[in-house]
Amino acid sequence: MSLTEQIGARVRCTRVLLRYTAAVVPRSAPIVGAGLPVATVVAMSLSTAPATAVRAARIAALSIAVAAGLSQDDTARELTSALPVSLARRRLYRAVVVLPGAALSWAVTVASIARLIGPLPSAALTTELAAFIAVASMSSVVLAALTPERQGGVAAAPAVFAAYAAGGLLYRPLLASGPLEAGWGPAHRLFGAVALVGSAGYALASWWPDLRWRLARRG
């Protein structure tokens, strides 16, 4: 098989796997990721206080993160585990399917809040969103072994809410409702660090089964 044919075969395989991945994402994920942010904006649009805008965006970010965690559940796990594709690659395809939807939901939410409630520090809040998604996704895959039918999505919401609540108790600026409050800058640097650590944990949890198998073969 020539190089061109090999590339063509890989592209066709990737398209099929992306379509399949999109088909098995739990239907609850887009409902939570799109419905709850809209409901939050509508419910809080009666107030135009700057703190309200930040709180509305934060609740929406948590909702989108929970949806990202739910989307890690593979409703056809018995079938996908038999595919000649590594777990890390299957989760990469899942991220390719899920993240554009999360970004779109967030963009619409931020624009709606800015129009209906008031301006908000979107860059800092996007950093919070990244941290919430990283924690929810990592929790979903790490805690899957402890959940019914190994579907860790149910652990995403408790994990991200518990992590944020504990962080807020230990470091109050994480709960700040505006850039003028003390500690806003350092708090968002911490959010950025959490996003990086959570993403690394998610990647490691996805790659570890393949690495363990390779090490066992060498042994």
C-alpha positions in Angstrom: 0.0 0.0 0.0 1.4 3.4 -1.0 1.8 6.3 1.4 -1.2 8.1 -0.2 -3.4 5.0 0.3 -2.3 4.7 3.9 -3.1 8.3 4.6 -6.5 7.9 2.9 -7.3 4.8 4.9 -6.3 6.6 8.2 -8.5 9.6 7.3 -11.5 7.4 6.5 -11.0 5.5 9.8 -10.8 8.7 11.7 -14.0 10.0 10.2 -15.8 6.8 11.0 -14.5 6.8 14.6 -15.5 10.5 15.1 -19.0 9.8 13.9 -19.3 6.8 16.1 -18.0 8.7 19.1 -20.5 11.4 18.6 -23.3 8.8 18.4 -22.4 7.2 21.7 -22.0 10.4 23.8 -24.8 10.4 26.4 -27.8 12.6 25.5 -27.8 14.1 29.0 -24.5 15.9 28.2 -25.8 18.4 25.6 -28.9 19.0 27.7 -26.9 19.9 30.8 -24.3 21.8 28.8 -26.7 23.9 26.9 -29.9 23.9 28.9 -28.6 24.9 32.3 -26.6 27.9 31.2 -29.6 29.3 29.3 -31.8 28.7 32.3 -29.2 30.4 34.5 -29.0 33.5 32.3 -32.7 33.8 32.1 -33.2 33.4 35.9 -30.5 35.9 36.8 -31.2 38.5 34.1 -33.5 40.6 36.4 -30.3 41.9 38.1 -27.7 44.0 36.4 -25.2 44.1 39.2 -21.6 43.2 38.1 -21.4 40.5 40.7 -24.5 38.9 39.2 -22.9 38.7 35.8 -19.9 36.8 37.3 -22.1 34.5 39.3 -24.3 33.7 36.3 -21.2 32.9 34.2 -19.7 30.8 37.0 -22.8 28.7 37.3 -22.9 28.3 33.6 -19.3 27.2 33.5 -19.9 24.6 36.2 -22.9 23.3 34.2 -20.8 23.0 31.0 -18.0 21.2 33.0 -20.5 18.7 34.4 -21.7 18.1 30.8 -18.1 17.5 29.7 -17.7 15.0 32.5 -20.9 13.2 31.6 -19.7 13.0 28.0 -16.8 10.8 29.0 -19.2 7.9 29.6 -19.1 5.4 26.8 -22.6 3.9 26.4 -21.2 1.2 24.1 -18.1 0.4 26.1 -18.2 -3.3 25.4 -18.0 -2.6 21.7 -15.5 0.3 21.7 -13.1 -1.6 23.9 -12.7 -4.2 21.2 -11.8 -1.7 18.5 -8.1 -1.7 17.4 -7.7 1.8 18.8 -6.0 2.8 22.0 -8.0 4.2 24.9 -6.0 7.4 24.7 -6.9 7.8 21.0 -10.6 7.1 21.7 -10.6 9.8 24.4 -8.8 12.2 22.0 -11.7 11.7 19.5 -14.2 12.3 22.3 -12.5 15.6 23.2 -12.6 16.6 19.5 -16.3 15.9 19.5 -17.2 17.5 22.9 -15.0 20.6 23.2 -16.4 22.5 20.2 -19.9 22.1 21.6 -18.7 23.3 25.1 -16.9 26.3 23.5 -20.0 27.2 21.5 -22.2 27.0 24.6 -19.8 29.1 26.6 -19.5 31.8 23.8 -23.3 32.0 23.6 -23.6 32.2 27.4 -21.0 34.9 27.8 -22.6 37.0 25.0 -26.0 36.6 26.5 -24.8 37.6 30.0 -23.0 40.7 28.5 -26.2 41.7 26.7 -28.9 40.9 29.4 -27.0 41.4 32.7 -23.8 43.4 32.1 -20.1 43.2 31.1 -17.9 40.6 32.7 -14.2 39.5 32.7 -14.6 36.8 30.1 -10.9 35.9 29.9 -10.6 35.2 33.7 -13.9 33.3 33.7 -12.8 31.2 30.7 -9.8 30.2 32.8 -12.3 29.0 35.4 -14.3 27.1 32.8 -11.1 25.3 31.7 -10.3 24.4 35.3 -13.8 23.1 35.9 -13.8 21.0 32.7 -10.4 19.6 33.5 -11.4 18.5 37.0 -14.8 17.1 35.8 -13.2 15.1 33.0 -10.3 13.8 35.1 -12.7 12.8 37.9 -15.0 11.0 35.4 -12.3 8.8 34.1 -10.3 8.3 37.3 -13.4 7.4 39.4 -15.1 5.2 36.7 -13.9 2.1 38.5 -15.9 3.1 41.6 -19.2 3.8 39.8 -22.0 1.6 38.5 -21.2 0.0 35.1 -17.9 1.9 35.1 -19.6 5.1 33.9 -17.8 7.8 35.8 -19.9 10.6 34.5 -22.1 10.5 37.6 -19.0 11.4 39.6 -18.2 14.5 37.6 -20.7 16.8 39.3 -20.0 15.8 42.9 -16.2 16.0 42.2 -16.2 19.4 40.6 -18.6 21.0 43.1 -16.7 19.4 46.0 -13.3 20.6 44.6 -14.6 24.1 44.1 -16.2 24.3 47.5 -13.1 23.0 49.3 -10.9 25.4 47.3 -13.2 28.3 48.2 -13.0 27.4 51.9 -9.3 27.1 51.9 -8.6 30.2 49.7 -11.5 32.7 49.7 -10.5 34.7 46.5 -11.5 31.6 44.5 -15.1 32.7 45.3 -14.5 36.4 44.4 -17.3 37.9 42.3 -15.3 40.6 40.5 -11.9 41.8 39.4 -11.9 44.5 42.1 -12.0 42.1 44.9 -8.7 41.2 46.7 -6.9 38.1 45.3 -8.7 38.0 41.9 -5.5 37.8 39.9 -3.7 35.1 42.1 -6.9 33.1 42.2 -7.1 32.9 38.5 -3.5 32.0 38.2 -4.4 29.1 40.5 -7.4 28.3 38.3 -4.9 28.1 35.3 -2.7 25.7 37.3 -5.6 23.5 38.1 -6.6 23.4 34.5 -3.1 22.2 33.5 -2.9 19.6 36.3 -6.4 18.3 35.6 -5.7 18.0 31.9 -2.4 16.2 32.6 -4.3 13.8 35.0 -6.9 13.1 32.3 -4.2 12.4 29.7 -2.3 10.1 32.1 -5.4 8.2 33.1 -6.1 7.7 29.4 -2.6 6.7 28.5 -1.8 4.5 31.5 -3.6 1.3 30.4 -1.6 1.2 27.2 1.6 2.0 29.0 1.0 -0.7 31.6 0.3 -3.3 28.8 3.6 -2.3 27.0 5.6 -2.6 30.2 4.1 -6.0 31.0 5.1 -7.2 27.5 8.6 -6.1 28.0 8.7 -7.8 31.4 
